[in-house]
């Protein structure tokens, strides 16, 4: 049986992770250096991820619509396919 070593995360490490997360969110970057609570930051992170998912879905739908109206052998279609491969 394998044993797992649990490691306690220090408050300093948590604060550093919160700070890093805060720097990744557009809303918190705009507000400046003011520090949000961890729970508020996690909620904002979840909302941001949801909005990114919606944006990806929207872009995917738009791309599908564009590809449906395009000649599949055209230069434009080939450019789109090459962009999707990279």
Secondary structure, DSSP 8 states (H G I E B T S, - for coil): ----------HHHHHHHHHHHHHH-HHHHHH-S----HHHHHHHHHHHHHHHHHHHHHHHHHHHHHHHTS-TTSHHHHHHHHHHH-
